[in-house]
Amino acid sequence: MTPRAAIQQIARMVREDIRAGELSPGAHSVGDMLAAQPEALLLIVDLTGAEGRKKRPDAMMHHAYSFMLGQTLEQLRQKSEAGDGHATMAMENVRVTIAQQMRAGKLVPTAAIALVSAFSRAGIEVGEDIRSAMDHAMVQTGAGQQYLPTPDVNEMLKELVKSCDGDPFLIQSQFAELTAAMPAELQLSLLEGLVFADDSSLREAAIGWLLAAPAIATPLALMIAEAASRELVSATSVTNLMLMRNWVPDDRRRAIDAIIKATWPIGTVSAKRPVIQVRELLISERDGAGAQSVFASIKQGRKNALVSILIKQGHGVRDAWVASSLSRPEIEDMLDHISSEMSVHETTAEDISLLLSSALADGTLGSAPPFGLVQAINLIGLSDVAPKPISIDNLVASMLESADTSAIDAKTVEMAVRASSRWLATNPQLDSWFEAGDDVAAAIKGRRKIEDQIAAIIKNVLEPRRAFWANVVAWSAFAQRGDDHGSQWIEMALVAREMASTRSLTEIPLARFIAVRSVEAAWT
């Protein structure tokens, strides 16, 4: 079977899963498989274009190709963030190919939108080249032709509200996917329909774009301020804006404050909400890529929901979503599955507030968290969630302030450092603690002896990133201490402090363990 035929066969399988409403294990593994064959992504672009040019294109095949691309881009993004230059190049090649095929007329706008939505789902910026190509393709295709019928925006918004069951956060997420590739002017034109819509859920969704890039957020803020003067900004939106204002740069904060101020004379009264009960609140340990998750089982009135928040060290809050209208057994099954995949521990709302405040301060300069974080924070019942950096020393000190003096003296510190080489025996999460990417390849290149490779990784890779690893260890200890099971969390906190110090990494067995795992991963 040719690679092209294989991709088509996989797409048909995914299409049938989508029609059935449940993805098979094979569909879930598509990203892992294709990430190892980045040239297959270009075939996906080509096949999506070919499907779109048919007289009767199959929209479900577009969804299937979009799913496959999104799953793969997510894997490539993670590798790119870990320093894998090949993954970065693979993502850029997809961007370039999509833009080129749109300009050449091989990828019609409807097919392109399906592909570009995959970038949005994977948390990857689409790029101006694709937006420019989309603008060109729309002009060339013409709004009256078969590939791009003139949309009835009001009807589209009604359908969006219906399909999302009036959930503003789901509306915002899905609308963002649909408009990701559009030029800013066109996005703003469509967003104006949300800002001044009759349906309050659309207006509440519109404020999510105040966390978008300045080209969208700045003019949108002026629109929403005008809507506020017309009494079109609800008390719910004001509550959300008061939380969001803490997450954005000063200039955007002033624009949000102007919106809030414009609502004051109106005195809008917030609708009574069902009582929210947090049944279970869990936190994972931090993995070797710097990822850490929060999960919450929520009862809101008669409904149940599962909240998930993902943070990524150096990138802030990467994702936040709420799965609503689930049964309690469904949530318990999901949490059981999560527990089988990673180490999770019970925690408190106060600890989650501290974690998220630190993550918000750790994000990329100028970036903002996803709009879904607002919903997650409101459901968990958190307060004072605003960017606030915390050093390793202060984090460790706060964890150990109630510990017995004998548990943290110099002798105990040395015992903890020596014990760090044996942590994997009791904690499978450490299996993910390794370095990967171009730096590792460069460090071991030309070195035949394993010991030389290990030494090179410690010196050339781990030493420059010791602060990264100190954070991984410290926040894992932070997660562990919630269960109060044993004293390993104290050991981890002490070792994190040693890794953040000037102590030689060659004296810390955990550093050697990470280097050994890095060598093994490089040759796998």
C-alpha positions in Angstrom: 0.0 0.0 0.0 1.4 3.4 -0.9 1.7 6.1 1.8 -1.0 8.1 0.2 -3.4 5.1 0.2 -2.5 4.4 3.8 -3.3 7.9 4.9 -6.7 7.7 3.1 -7.4 4.4 4.8 -6.7 5.9 8.2 -8.9 8.9 7.4 -11.8 6.6 6.5 -11.4 4.8 9.8 -11.4 8.1 11.7 -14.4 9.3 9.6 -16.4 6.2 10.7 -15.4 6.8 14.4 -16.6 10.4 14.1 -19.9 9.3 12.7 -20.3 6.7 15.4 -19.6 9.4 18.0 -16.7 7.6 19.7 -13.0 7.4 18.8 -11.3 4.0 18.7 -7.9 3.4 20.3 -6.5 3.4 16.7 -7.7 7.0 16.2 -6.2 8.2 19.4 -2.8 6.8 18.4 -2.8 8.5 15.0 -0.8 11.5 16.3 2.0 9.3 17.7 2.3 7.4 14.5 2.3 10.3 12.1 4.6 12.5 14.2 7.4 10.0 13.4 6.6 10.5 9.7 6.3 14.3 9.2 6.2 13.9 5.4 2.8 12.2 5.9 1.4 15.6 7.0 2.0 17.0 3.6 0.0 14.1 2.2 -2.8 15.0 4.5 -2.8 18.6 3.1 -2.7 17.2 -0.5 -5.5 14.7 0.2 -7.7 17.4 1.9 -7.3 19.6 -1.1 -8.2 16.8 -3.5 -11.3 16.0 -1.5 -12.3 19.7 -1.5 -12.0 19.9 -5.3 -14.5 17.1 -5.9 -17.9 17.9 -7.2 -19.4 16.5 -4.1 -16.7 16.7 -1.4 -17.2 14.6 1.8 -17.3 17.1 4.7 -16.7 14.2 7.1 -13.4 13.3 5.4 -12.4 17.0 5.9 -13.1 16.5 9.7 -11.1 13.3 9.6 -8.1 14.8 8.0 -8.4 17.8 10.4 -8.4 15.4 13.4 -5.4 13.6 12.1 -3.5 16.8 11.5 -4.4 18.2 14.9 -3.3 15.1 16.8 0.0 15.1 15.0 0.6 18.8 15.4 0.0 18.4 19.2 2.8 15.8 19.3 5.1 17.9 17.2 4.5 21.0 19.3 5.5 19.1 22.4 8.7 17.9 20.7 9.4 21.4 19.5 9.1 22.9 22.9 11.6 20.2 24.1 14.1 21.5 21.6 13.5 19.2 18.7 14.4 21.2 15.6 13.0 18.6 13.2 9.6 18.9 14.8 9.7 22.7 14.5 10.6 22.4 10.8 7.8 19.8 10.2 5.2 22.3 11.6 6.6 25.1 9.5 6.6 22.9 6.4 2.8 22.3 6.9 2.2 26.0 7.2 4.1 26.7 4.1 2.4 23.9 2.1 -1.1 25.0 3.2 -0.4 28.6 2.1 1.2 27.5 -1.2 -1.7 25.2 -2.1 -4.3 27.9 -1.2 -2.6 30.4 -3.5 -2.3 27.8 -6.3 -6.0 27.0 -6.0 -5.4 23.4 -4.9 -6.8 24.0 -1.5 -10.2 25.7 -1.5 -11.2 27.8 1.5 -13.6 25.3 3.0 -10.9 22.6 3.0 -8.3 25.0 4.3 -10.5 26.0 7.2 -10.8 22.4 8.2 -7.0 22.0 8.2 -6.3 25.3 9.9 -8.7 24.6 12.8 -6.2 21.8 13.7 -3.6 24.4 14.5 -6.0 26.1 16.8 -6.8 22.9 18.6 -3.1 22.1 19.0 -2.4 25.5 20.5 -0.2 26.6 17.6 -0.2 30.0 15.9 -1.5 29.9 12.4 0.8 32.6 11.0 0.3 35.5 8.8 1.3 33.6 5.6 -1.7 31.4 5.9 -4.0 34.3 6.7 -2.8 36.2 3.7 -3.2 33.1 1.5 -6.8 32.6 2.9 -7.6 36.2 2.0 -6.2 35.7 -1.5 -8.1 32.4 -1.9 -11.4 33.9 -0.8 -11.0 36.7 -3.4 -10.0 34.3 -6.2 -12.8 31.8 -5.4 -15.5 34.3 -5.1 -18.3 34.3 -2.5 -20.9 33.1 -4.9 -19.1 30.0 -6.2 -19.8 26.5 -5.0 -16.7 26.2 -2.8 -17.6 29.3 -0.7 -21.3 30.1 -0.5 -22.2 33.4 1.0 -22.7 32.6 4.7 -25.8 33.6 6.6 -23.9 34.9 9.7 -27.0 35.1 11.9 -28.0 31.5 10.9 -24.5 30.3 11.5 -24.5 31.9 15.0 -27.8 30.3 15.8 -26.5 26.9 14.8 -23.4 27.5 16.9 -25.4 28.3 20.0 -27.6 25.3 19.5 -24.7 22.9 18.9 -22.9 24.2 22.0 -26.0 24.2 24.1 -25.5 27.9 24.9 -22.1 27.4 26.6 -20.2 30.6 26.0 -16.8 28.9 26.5 -17.6 26.1 24.0 -18.9 28.7 21.6 -15.7 30.7 21.9 -13.5 27.6 21.3 -15.4 26.4 18.3 -15.7 29.9 16.7 -12.0 30.4 17.3 -11.3 27.3 15.3 -13.5 28.4 12.4 -11.9 31.9 12.2 -8.3 31.1 13.0 -7.1 31.4 9.4 -9.1 34.6 8.6 -7.4 38.0 8.3 -7.9 40.2 11.4 -10.3 42.5 9.6 -12.6 39.6 8.7 -12.4 38.1 12.2 -13.4 41.4 13.7 -16.3 41.8 11.3 -17.6 38.4 12.4 -16.9 39.1 16.1 -19.0 42.2 15.9 -21.9 39.9 15.3 -21.1 38.2 18.7 -20.6 41.5 20.6 -24.0 42.9 19.6 -25.9 39.7 19.3 -29.4 39.2 20.9 -28.3 36.0 22.5 -26.4 36.6 25.8 -24.3 33.5 25.4 -22.8 34.9 22.2 -22.0 38.2 23.9 -20.4 36.4 26.8 -18.3 34.3 24.4 -17.0 37.5 22.7 -15.0 38.6 25.7 -12.8 35.5 25.2 -11.0 37.3 22.3 -9.7 40.0 24.8 -7.1 37.3 25.5 -6.2 37.1 21.8 -3.4 38.9 19.9 -3.5 42.8 20.1 -4.6 43.1 16.5 -7.9 41.4 17.6 -8.1 42.3 21.3 -7.5 46.1 21.0 -10.3 47.0 18.5 -12.6 44.4 20.1 -12.3 46.1 23.4 -13.7 49.3 21.9 -16.6 47.3 20.5 -17.4 45.7 23.9 -17.1 49.1 25.6 -19.8 50.4 23.2 -21.9 47.3 23.9 -21.5 48.0 27.6 -22.9 51.5 27.1 -26.0 49.8 25.5 -26.4 47.5 28.5 -25.3 44.5 26.5 -22.5 43.3 28.8 -23.9 41.0 31.5 -22.9 40.8 35.1 -21.5 37.4 34.4 -19.2 38.9 31.8 -18.2 41.6 34.2 -17.2 39.0 36.8 -15.2 37.2 34.2 -13.5 40.4 33.0 -12.5 41.2 36.6 -10.6 37.9 36.6 -9.1 38.3 33.1 -7.8 41.8 33.7 -5.1 40.4 35.9 -3.7 38.2 33.1 -3.1 40.8 30.4 -0.5 43.6 29.8 -1.2 47.0 31.3 -2.5 48.6 28.1 -5.1 45.9 27.6 -5.9 46.0 31.3 -6.9 49.6 31.0 -9.2 48.7 28.1 -10.9 46.0 30.1 -11.2 48.4 33.1 -13.0 50.9 30.7 -15.5 48.2 29.8 -16.1 47.3 33.5 -16.5 51.0 34.3 -19.0 51.4 31.5 -21.2 48.8 33.1 -21.4 50.5 36.5 -24.3 52.8 36.0 -26.3 49.9 34.6 -26.4 47.9 37.8 -26.9 44.6 36.0 -27.9 41.9 38.5 -26.3 38.5 38.1 -28.6 35.6 37.6 -28.7 33.1 40.5 -26.4 30.2 39.8 -26.7 26.6 41.0 -24.6 25.8 44.1 -21.3 24.4 43.1 -19.7 21.5 45.0 -16.1 20.3 44.4 -16.2 16.6 45.0 -12.6 15.8 44.1 -9.6 18.0 43.4 -6.5 16.3 42.0 -3.0 17.4 40.9 -0.5 15.5 38.9 3.2 15.5 39.4 5.3 17.4 36.8 6.6 15.3 34.0 9.9 15.6 32.2 8.5 18.0 29.6 7.4 20.3 32.4 3.7 19.5 32.1 1.4 19.3 35.1 -2.4 18.9 35.3 -5.2 19.7 37.6 -8.5 17.8 37.6 -11.7 18.5 39.5 -15.0 16.6 39.8 -17.7 19.2 40.0 -21.4 19.0 41.0 -23.3 22.1 39.8 -27.0 21.9 40.7 -28.1 18.6 39.2 -25.3 18.5 36.7 -21.8 17.0 36.9 -18.7 18.2 35.2 -15.0 17.4 34.9 -12.6 20.3 34.9 -9.1 19.9 33.4 -6.2 22.5 33.4 -2.9 21.9 31.8 0.2 24.0 32.6 3.5 23.8 30.8 6.7 25.0 32.4 8.0 28.0 30.6 4.7 28.4 28.7 2.1 29.1 31.4 -1.4 27.7 31.3 -1.6 25.8 28.0 -5.2 24.4 28.1 -8.3 24.5 30.2 -11.6 22.8 29.5 -14.7 21.6 31.1 -16.6 18.4 30.1 -20.2 19.2 31.2 -23.4 17.1 31.6 -21.6 13.9 32.5 -22.9 11.3 34.9 -21.0 10.7 38.1 -19.9 7.2 37.0 -18.6 8.6 33.7 -16.5 11.1 35.7 -15.2 8.4 38.0 -14.3 6.2 35.0 -12.4 9.2 33.5 -10.5 9.9 36.7 -9.7 6.2 37.1 -8.2 6.2 33.6 -6.2 9.4 34.4 -4.9 7.8 37.5 -3.7 4.8 35.6 -1.8 7.1 33.1 -0.1 9.4 35.6 0.6 10.0 39.3 -2.2 12.2 40.7 -2.7 13.3 44.3 -5.4 15.0 46.3 -4.9 18.7 46.8 -6.6 21.9 48.0 -8.1 25.0 46.3 -5.4 27.1 48.0 -2.6 25.0 46.5 -4.2 25.1 43.0 -4.4 28.9 43.3 -0.7 29.1 44.1 0.2 26.7 41.2 -1.9 28.7 38.7 -0.6 32.0 39.9 2.9 30.8 39.4 2.1 29.3 35.9 0.5 32.6 34.8 3.7 34.4 35.7 5.7 31.7 33.8 4.1 32.1 30.5 5.7 33.4 27.3 6.1 37.1 27.3 3.0 38.8 25.9 0.9 35.5 25.8 -2.3 35.0 27.6 -4.0 31.9 29.0 -7.0 30.2 27.2 -10.5 31.6 27.9 -11.5 28.3 29.3 -9.4 29.0 32.4 -12.0 31.5 33.5 -14.7 28.8 33.5 -12.4 26.3 35.3 -11.4 28.8 38.0 -15.1 29.8 38.6 -16.2 26.1 38.9 -13.4 25.1 41.3 -14.1 28.3 43.3 -10.6 29.7 43.3 -9.7 33.3 44.3 -6.8 35.6 43.8 -5.5 33.9 40.7 -3.1 36.4 39.2 0.4 36.1 37.9 2.8 35.8 40.8 6.3 34.2 40.4 7.6 32.1 43.2 11.3 31.0 43.5 12.4 27.5 44.2 13.7 28.6 47.6 10.5 30.2 48.6 8.4 27.3 47.3 10.5 24.7 49.1 10.5 26.9 52.3 6.7 27.1 52.2 6.4 23.4 51.9 8.9 22.6 54.7 7.8 25.3 57.2 5.8 22.8 59.3 8.3 19.9 58.9 10.2 18.7 61.9 13.7 20.2 62.2 15.3 16.8 62.2 13.6 16.0 58.9 15.4 18.8 57.0 18.8 19.0 58.7 22.1 18.7 56.8 22.3 14.9 57.4 18.8 14.4 56.1 19.6 16.5 53.0 22.5 14.2 52.1 20.4 11.1 52.7 17.7 12.6 50.4 20.3 13.4 47.7 21.7 9.8 47.8 18.1 8.3 47.8 17.2 10.3 44.6 18.8 7.6 42.4 16.2 5.1 43.7 13.0 7.1 43.3 12.0 5.5 40.0 11.5 2.2 41.9 8.5 3.7 43.8 7.4 6.5 41.3 6.7 5.5 37.7 6.3 9.2 36.8 10.0 9.6 36.8 10.2 7.4 33.7 9.4 10.6 31.8 12.2 12.6 33.3 14.7 12.9 30.5 16.0 15.4 28.0 15.3 15.1 24.3 16.0 17.2 21.2 18.9 18.8 19.3 21.0 19.6 22.4 21.1 15.9 23.4 22.0 14.8 19.9 24.8 17.4 19.8 26.1 16.4 23.3 26.5 12.7 22.5 27.6 13.0 18.9 31.0 11.4 18.4 31.1 9.9 21.9 31.1 6.1 21.8 31.4 5.3 25.5 28.1 5.5 27.5 29.9 7.2 30.4 31.2 9.9 28.2 27.7 10.5 26.8 26.3 10.7 30.3 29.0 13.2 31.4 28.4 15.3 28.3 24.7 15.5 28.9 25.1 16.5 32.5 27.6 19.2 31.5 26.2 20.5 28.3 22.4 19.9 28.7 21.4 19.6 32.3 23.8 22.2 33.8 22.3 25.0 31.6 18.8 23.7 32.5 19.3 23.0 36.2 16.6 25.6 37.1 14.2 23.8 34.8 14.8 20.5 36.5 14.8 22.1 40.0 11.2 23.3 39.2 10.1 19.9 37.9 11.3 18.2 41.1 9.9 21.0 43.4 6.4 21.1 41.9 6.3 17.3 41.9 7.0 17.4 45.6 4.3 20.1 45.9 1.8 17.6 44.3 2.9 14.7 46.4 2.6 16.4 49.8 -1.2 16.7 49.5 -1.7 12.9 50.0 0.6 13.0 53.1 1.8 9.5 52.2 5.4 8.9 53.5 8.2 11.4 53.3 9.4 11.2 49.7 7.9 14.6 49.0 10.3 16.0 51.7 13.2 14.2 50.0 12.1 15.7 46.6 11.8 19.2 48.0 15.3 19.0 49.6 16.8 17.7 46.3 15.0 20.4 44.3 16.7 23.0 46.5 20.1 21.4 46.0 19.6 21.3 42.2 18.7 25.0 42.3 21.9 25.8 44.3 25.5 25.9 43.0 26.1 22.4 44.0 27.8 20.3 41.2 25.2 18.1 39.4 27.7 15.3 39.4 27.1 15.1 43.2 23.4 14.6 42.7 22.4 11.0 41.6 19.1 12.3 40.2 21.0 14.3 37.6 22.8 11.1 36.5 19.5 9.3 36.4 18.1 12.0 34.1 21.2 11.8 31.9 21.0 8.0 31.6 17.4 8.2 30.6 18.2 10.9 28.1 20.9 8.6 26.5 18.4 5.7 26.4 15.7 7.9 24.8 18.2 9.2 22.2 18.9 5.7 21.0 15.4 4.4 21.1 
